[in-house]
Amino acid sequence: MAQRNEIGAVYLAGMIQGVALVTFPAASAVFTSTSAYGLSSTEYGAMFVPQAITAIGSSLLGAGLTRSLGAKKVYLQGLGANLLSMTLLIVSQFVMHAHMLAFSILLAATACMGVGFGFTVPALNTFAAGYFPHRVDKAVLGLNALLGLGTALAPVFIAIFVGLGIWWGLPLLVSALLVGLLLFSMRLPLDAQASAAQVANSNTPLPTRFWVFAAFVLLYGVCETINGNWASLYMTQNLGASTTLTSLALTIFWGTVTAGRILFAATGRWFPEGHTYRLLPLVVALALVIVAFIPKGDPVLGILAFGLAGFGCSALLPLTISFGQKELTSIAASVAGGLIAFYQIGYGIGAFGVGPLQSWAGLDLQVIFGGTATAALAMSALSFAVVRPSAGRMPLTATKEKYHESER
């Protein structure tokens, strides 16, 4: 029963983290509305820079802090940082018309979100791998499916609360969930399972293969963020979509991310993860090209295109983490945090880069979405290097077959 509670807390935390993470981009219409915060596109993009910086730093520090403090304390600190982020976001709405003050509070809020994400997500991936050591791919995919479910729920909640005239009801709801999760998690002995997935030697240098994984997740971060953070503004500015359709597009994007993770976790035995991994970047590239050529005033096609993009993104990040943890055993304790750090570098590029490209280079969002397809094609090329069996090591699919044979 105790272990069941721990597993439940870990997977519930993944979903709540997803809601918290997308609270900011889900409220993009509020942040850019002249009747609310009145942020420009550049300011809106800059709002996520502190998040990327602190997420990178906390992800890289997480492995060392886990060894010195324990995974449970790092995880709880991450939840606390998420709670502080939501609190600052709620406070900011009381001064939204004092532009610089409100913007400063928003920057502090996203910085706290970066700390929360950087501490919490690697810890959760480590917990999941520790609980299910013989099913790491499925465990990590399942965890990230629930994280994806949370990201899909955030736009739905924001649409409901905006309709009620209290958009800040979403960070208030997330705050309440985080408080409950903190109180519940404090009573659980989470460190015991985390230790099964960690390696004690903290002085092991990063192997060359790590940088292949890192390059892949950086490109993935760019592609996911272009869709996740800018889909709402694209729908309103380029396609003239209503608030409802804009929220629906973001919900569909994150919803297909979740559905894809569930699907590929369930079909891994019949359709090997390596094939999935090579196929999905091409789906992302196709979706970005479709977005670039959508005629103005056709929001329905925009919703479908973002749904396709979400499906393409779905399994790529969790599979990269699980492949890395299984192959790079000498640095297993650092893999999740290190890859999350590079994912956040890509997130920062995607979140901030669009604003200057619009205001300084004069590029339309359609051109930017189309150009991002090159990053997806680069991911496709790298995918063949990521899933390549290491010298002297058994391919992942063969390892699974051997394990199932031993069970029989």
N, C-alpha and C positions, 0 to 999 in steps of 0.2 A: 504493500500500500504506500509506504514511504517513497519508494522509487517511482511509483505511478504519479504521486503528487509532484515529484521533481520534474518528470518528463512533461506533465501537464503544464507546470509553471514555465518551463523553457519554451514550449511551443506556443503558449498563450503570449509570452513576452515577445515572440517573433511577430505575432499579429498586431499587438499594441505598438511595437516599434514601427511597423509599416504605416499605421494610421498617423503616428506622430511625425514621421519623416515627410509624408506628403501633405501634411496640414498646410505648410507654407506655399508650395506650388498650387495646391487646390484653391487657395484663396487669392490667386494672382489677380483676378478681376477686382477684388477689394483693394489690393495694394496699388493697382495702377489706375483706379477710378479717381477722377478729379473731385468727386464728392466725398472721397474717403482719404486715403493716404496720398494720392496723387503722385506716385513714383513714376519716373520715366522708364523706358525699356532698359537703359543703361543702369539706372539705380536698382531696378528690379533684379537684373542679373548680378549686380554687385552685392546684393543682399545675401547671396549664397556663397560668396568668397570666404567669409569667416568660417562657414560650415565646412567647406572643403579643407581649409587649412587646419582647423582643429581636429577634424576627422582623420586627416593624414597623421598628424602628430600623435593623437591618442591611439590610433591603430598600431603605429610603430612602437609606442611605449607599452602597449597592452601586454605583450609577451613577457617583458621584463617585470612589469608590475604583477603579472599573474604568478611568476615564480617567487616573488618576494612577499606579496600580500595574499595570494590565493585567488583563484578564478572567481569565487563567489563575491569577494569584496570589489573586484574590478567590475563585475556585472552589476552589483548594487550601485556603485558610483555612476555607472552609465545610466541606470534608471533615474537616479537623482538628477543628473545633468539634463535628461529629457524633461523631467518635471519642472526644473528651473526654466528651461526653454519655453514651455507652454505658459508658465506664469508670466514671464516677460512679454510674451505675445499678447496675453490678456491685458496686461498693464498698458501696452502700447496703444490700445484702442481708445484709451481715455485722453491721449494727447495727439491723436492722429493728425490734427490740423496744425500742430506745431511741427512743421515739416522736419527740421533737422533733429529735434529731440526724438520724434517718433522713429525716424530712420535709424538713429543711433541705438535705440532700444531694440529695433528689429535686427540690427547687426549683432547685438549681444545675444539675442534669442537664437539666431541661426548658429552663432559660435557654440552655444551650449548644446544645440542639437547635434553639431559635429562631434563634440565630446561624447554625447550619449550614444550616437551611432557607432563611433569608433571603438568605444569600450564594450558596448552591448553585443553588437552583431558578431565579432570574432569569438567572444565568449560563448554565445549561443551555438555557433557552428562547432566549437570545441566540445561543448556539452553533448550536442546531438551525436557527434562522432564517437564520444565516449560511451554513450548509452547503447549504440548499435554498431559495434566495431566491425561486424561482418556484413553490414548493410550500409556502409558509409554514404554511397551515392544516394540511395533512397532516403536515408535519414536527413541528409543535408537538403535534398530536393524538397522533402516534406516540410522541413522547417522554413525554407525560403518560399514555399507555396503559401504558408500561412502569413509570412511577412508580406507576400504579394497580395493576399486577400485583404490585409490591412490597408495597403496602398490603394486598392480598388474601392474600399469603403470610404476613405477620406473624401473624395469628390462627392459621393452620395450624401454624406453627412453635411458637407459645406453647402450643398444645394438646399437641403432641408432647412438648415439654420439661416441661410440668406433669405429664404422664403418667409421665415418667421421674423426676419428683421434683426436677428441676433447672431451674426456670423461667428462671433467669438464663442458661441456655444460649443463649437468643435474643440478648440484648445481647452475649454473648461471640462468637457467630457473626457478628453484624453488625460487631463490632470487627475481626474477622479479615478480612472482606470489605473494610472501609474501608482497612485497612492495605495490602492488595493493590492496591486502586484508587489510593490515594495514590502508591505506588511506581511504578505503571504510568503515571499521568497526569503525573508530574513529567518524564517523558522526551518528552512530546508538545508540539509548538508550537501550542497551542490559540489563542493570541491572534490569529493571522493571520486565522482565519475569523471570530472575534468582531468584528473591526474592520469587516467588511463590513456588519454589521447595526447599527453604532453611528453616532451623529451627534456631531460634535465640539463643537458649541456647547452649553455647559453652562448658559448664562444665559437660555435660552429659557423664558418663563413658561408655566405649565400652561394650555392652552386650556380653554375652558368645557366642551368635549365630553369632556375627560378625566374630569370629575366624574360624568358619566353612567355611564361604564364603572366608575368607582370605587364608585358606589352599588350597581351590580349585583353586583360581586364581594363587597362587604361582606355583602349579603343572602345571597349564595351561601355565604359562609363560615359564617354562622349555620346555614343549612339543612344543609350537609354535616356540620358538627361535632355538631349535635344527633343525627344518625344515627351518625356515626363514633365519637364519644366516649361516647355514652350508650346505644347499642344493647345493649351487653353487660349493663349494670345493669338496663335495662328488661326484658331477657329473663329475668334471674334474679329480680328483685324483683317484677315484675308478672305474668310468665307462668310462673314456677316452672321455668324451663328448666335442664337439666343443664349442666355445664361444656362438654360436647361440643357440645350444641345451641347454646349461647351463642357458642362460637367459630365454629360453622358460620354463624350469622346474620351475624357480622361479616365472615367470609370471603365470604359471598354478597354482602353490601353492596359491599365493595371489588372483588369479582370482577365484578359487573355494571357498576360504574364503569369497569373496564378493558375489558370486552366492548363497552360502548357506545362508548367512544373508538375502539376498533378498527373497529367497525361503521360509525360515521359518517365516519371517515377513508376507508374503502373505498367508501362510497356517496355521497360528496360530489358527484360529477359528476351523479348521477341524482336525488339529493334534496338540494337546495341547503342550505348551512349556515344560511342565514337562516331557513328553515322549521324546521330542527332546533332552532335557538336559541329560537324562539318556542314550540315545542311542549314542550320538556323541563321548563320550570318548572311547567307544569300537571301533568306526571307526578309531579314532586316533591310538589306540593300534594296530589294524590290519594293518594299513598303515606302522607303524614303523617296525613291524615284516617283512612285505613284503620288505621294503627297506633293512633290514638287510640280506636278502637272495637273493638279486638280483645278478645274475651272472655278473662278470666283463665284460665290453664291451657291455652292453645292456642298453644304455641311454634311449631308448624309454620306457622300463618298469620303469625306474627311474622316468621319467616324469609323467607316469600314477600313480605311487605310491605317488608322492608328490602332485598330484592333489587330490587323495583320502585323504591324510593327511590334506590338506587345507579345504576340505569339512567337515572333522571331527572337525576341529578347529573352523569353521565358527561362530556359534552362541553362543559359550560357554562364552566368556568374556562379550559381551553385555547383555546376559541373566542374568549372575551373578550380574552385576551392577543393572539391572532393578529389579530383584528379591530382591536384598539387599535394594534398595531405597524404595520399596513398603513395605517391612516387617519391616525394622529397622527405623521406622519413628522418633524415639527419637534422632537419629543421622543422619538424612537424608542429612544434609549439608556436612557431612564428609564421607559418604559412598563411593561416586565415587573416591574421592582422596585417601582414605584409601585402597580401593581395587586396584587402579592403582599402589599404592606403593608396595603392595605385588606382583602384577603382575610383577613389575620391579625387585623385588628380584629374582623371577623365571627367568626373562630375564637375569639378571646378572649371575646366575648359569649356564644357558644354553649357554650364549655367551662366558664366560671365562673358564668354566669347561672343555670344549672339548680339548683345547690346552694342558693343563697339562696331561689330560688322554692319549693324543697321545704321547707327548714327554717324560713324566716321567713314566707312567704306560705301555706305548707301546701298547695301545689299538688301533685297527683299527676303522675308522669311522663306518663301518658296525656294529661292536660290540656295539659301543656307541649308535647308532640309535636303535638297538635291545634292549639294556638295558633301554632306555628311555620309552619303552613300559610299564615298571612297573609303571612309573609315571602316564601314561594314565590309567592303571588299578586302581591305587589308586584314580584318579579322578572319575572313574566310581563308586567306592564304596562311595565316598563323595557326589556324585550327589544325592543320595537318602536322605542324611541328609540335603542338601541345599534346596531341593524342599519340604521337609516335612512341613506341615502346623504347625505354632506355636500354642502353647496351647491357646485355646480361640479365635483363629483367623480363619477366613474363608479361605479355600484353594483358591489359585489363580484362578483356573478354575471356581470355584463357584462364586467368586467375579465378574469375567467377565460376567458369565451368568446373575447374578443379575443386573449388569449394563445395559446389552443389553435389558433385560426385562423392566427396567425402561424407557429406550429410546422408546421402542415400546408402 
